[in-house]
Amino acid sequence: MTDSSTPMPPSGSPAAPSAGATYAPAPTDPNFGAPAKRPGGNGLAITSLILGIVAILGFAVPVLNVFSALLAVVGLVLGVIAFIRKAGSRGLSLSGTIVSGLALLLSVIFIVIYAVGLSAAIDEVSSDDPAVVETPVAESEAEPAAPADEEAEEPAASDVGTRENPAPIGTTIEVSSFDEVIYEVTLGQPVLNANDAVAGANQFNEPAEAGFQYALVPVNVTYVGSETGTPWIDLAVEYVSAAGSTHTQADSPSVAPEPTMMSINEMYNGSTATGNIVIMIPTEGAAGGAWTVSALFGDPFFFAAE
């Protein structure tokens, strides 16, 4: 029989704890109750970093830098998303964001430089070739015709520095950009078969392809411009084979023996430097080709192969 003096708990209420009952301690994990991290954070950060690295490799190459800028934009967006979501490594997402942002900045700068240079080159060509308006001359004022037996003048010989008449090695030329002389350039004695030198320059250099060989040429530069210059950006050195095909450093990723052209830093007026350039050229008729030196958007000046 129940004691009427002891109140009963209302229906649906939890039963009162019984004497001697034990309880599990409250969880001590600091992340207990925190929302689970979203998966995929590291994937976004890694993708951002990869896109940034790929984009930064092509920022200085015309046309290719447009695609580099697009890749950099995608990498930058993914890096920011990964950083904000805090789903993966903060350091990894921050690295992807920084590299992609840097690639985007450099790509935009070089796109603008190339656009300005191309526009200036077009304007220069247009100003050099103005339309000539011929005014009819009255018959009485016309100059008398030359006698039929007068010997025709001999055609002028080709200017030195053309493909038909390349300049000898050791000739010093002036290289201009936007109507300003910026460099004095002299090619040193080339080595048309530099396979051994290239193999010894870097252990990762691959052998030349079948039918080709590595050629090396030292480039001596003196900066004479009013500001500063970086030769490996401002100058292009190429090789034109006897058959007429053009070959550049981009044809092979081989590293040239020191000092390389890429190792020449920014130059001020009066400073001089020398850098080696390696190009993979056809073995057949190697000595019949020619080296060319030109400025950005400028006309090439031809040198003898050796």
C-alpha positions, 0 to 999 in steps of 0.5 A: 500500500502506498504512502499518500504523503509521498508525492508521485512524479508526474507522468512522462517525467524522468524517474528520480535517481536511485540511491547508489546510481553511477553516471558516465563522466562528461566528455573531455574532448575539446572537439566534442560537439563541434561540427565535423570538418568538411571533406575535400579541403586539402584537395582544393588547396592542392589543386590551387597550388598546382594551378598556380605553379603551372601558371607561373611557368608560362607568365613570360611567354607570349599568348601562353601567358593568357592561359596562365592568367586564366589558370591563376584565376581559377587557382586563386579562387580555389585557394581562397575557398579552401582557406575560408572553409578551414577544411584542410591545411591552412598553410597549404591553402595559403600557399596555393592562394599566394602562388596563384595570385603571384602568377596572375600578377606576373601574367597580367604585367607581361600581357600589358608589356607585349600589348604595348610593344606590339602596338608600338611596333605597328605604329612604327611600321605605319609611320615608316611606310606613308602612302605616296601620292604621285603628282602627274608631271607635264610632258614638257617637264618630264626628264628626258629618257636615258640613252638606250646604250647607258649601262644599268647600275649594278644592284647594291650588295646585301647589307651585312647582317641579313641571312644572305650576308650574315655578319662574322662572329665577333661583330658588335651590334646595337639592339634597339627597342622603341627607337632607343638603343638598349644593348650592344651585343657581340657573339663569342666563338660558337661550338656547333657540337657541344653534346659533351659540354651539355651532358656535363653541365647538368645530370638531368640534361637529355641527349640530343634527338636523332639527327640533331646536336647541341650548339652553344654560343656565348652572348656578350651584352652591354646595357646602354639604355636609360633605365635598366634591362634584363637580357634573357627577357629583352633579347632573343637568340635563335638559330636558323638552319641552312634549310631555313628552319628556326630553332630556339632554346624552347625546343629543348629544356637542357641547361647550358654550361655556366654562366647561363643567359638566365643567370644574368640579373637586371643591368644598369647603364654601362654594365656588361655580362656574358651568358651561354645559350644552348640550342638543339640544331640539325646536324646536317649542314650545321655550319651553313646555318646562322645565329640571329639576335633580336629585341622584343618585336624587333627584326633579327640580325644574322651572324655566321654559324661559326 
